[in-house]
Amino acid sequence: MQTQDIIALVLVYVIIIASLGASMYLEKKGSKIDTRKVVHIGVGNFVFVWWMFIESWVMLVFFTIPFAIILLLAMIKGTPLYDSKLGEMSRKGHTTGLLFYAITVSVMVIFFHDHWTAATIGIVAMTYGDGFGSVFGRRFGKHKLRKGKSFEGSFGVFAMTAIISMVIVLFYGFLASAGYYPAGVYSGIVPAPVACMVAGGVAALVEAVCSGSYDNLAVPISTAIVMVLLGL
């Protein structure tokens, strides 16, 4: 493990702790904001840090796998974590949602390590896209599609996935131009804005037809696969 890996790991845990802290603070204040989505979206900001890892195994051993184990224990009745705030949070909404969230990040690290931009956009679709899609759907969702989904929610998935994906492409491009992250050079077979809109479209379509229990698997992985096919 190199110094840069340690710095990246510390930053990732700062993001996780800050997201959990913000969620607990809002809940304590009685906020009407869905505090589970605060964690869902907030933790997703690790995509601005994970490019720093030199060794992929560091992410698996010290970030994604422990994260998944902790969430699994939080779901199992009788464990110390079950009655904790994390356990309470994991049982809100779809019970397996946060667990699949952690599993998906592990899948990206293992299978998409040669397509980091594609993997990052896949994570963006799951965090910002799906997260804000739920927020938009609950706030503005008047035109129902199926199984509680709405046109407004699907548009939120599309828009936020496309916008934040473009932010990622620009951010990685900046890192590449500054010599920090050579792999951040955009290499898609279509212009970057088109690729980002395709990502938004795929994420919105899959989220609309997928069961809510599995969208944290289906949305990011399908989006990442399409981005790989587009050359990212």
Phi, psi and omega in degrees: 000131181260167182304320181297324176297319181295317178298315180298319180296318178298317180296320178298315180291328174297318179297316180296312181296319179296321180293315178296320179297316179297320179297313180295322179296314180295322178293319179296325180280357180075026181296146177278356178293139177291101185294336177294323179288334175298317177291316182304312181280316184299313180297331180298347178290356176296345179294342177274000183238326192292347174295340183287336182296127177273321180252118181297327183297334179296318178298316182294312187286325187248357182230288192289314182292313175301322178300315180294318180297316179299317180293324177296315179297325179294339180271342187267120181296136179103344177275156180302331183279344185299320182268006179279173176300322179295320178296317178299318181293320183292338180269355175281146179067223179278122188303321184271000187303308182291327177296314178297328176304309181293321179297319180298317179299320177297318178299318180298317181295320184284314191257346184240024184294341176267000181224062189295323179294319177298315179298319181295318178294325175299317177295320178300319179298323180285321187272289180292315183296297182295321181297308180287334175300319178295319179297313180297319181297318180289326184276320188239359188292095179252337182254098187285144178253286179200147174046049177082356179279156179224159178299318181296320178295318179295323177295323177298319177299312181299309186295313183289324176297313181296316183293310183289329175297320178293322175300318179297314180301316179294319180296314178295323178296320176298315179299320180294317181293333179272357178083012181273328187213083183304328181290355182278358178295128181292132185229020183291158180274355175234160177304148184306316179300325179293315179301319181292322177291324175298317178301316178297319180295315179297313181300315181295318181294311182295318180296325182289327184260347185270145174298141181301337180290336187241004184292336177288349171261309189292316184296305183292321183290317179294320179295317179297320180297315179296322178295323176298317179296336178272004173098003181280000000 
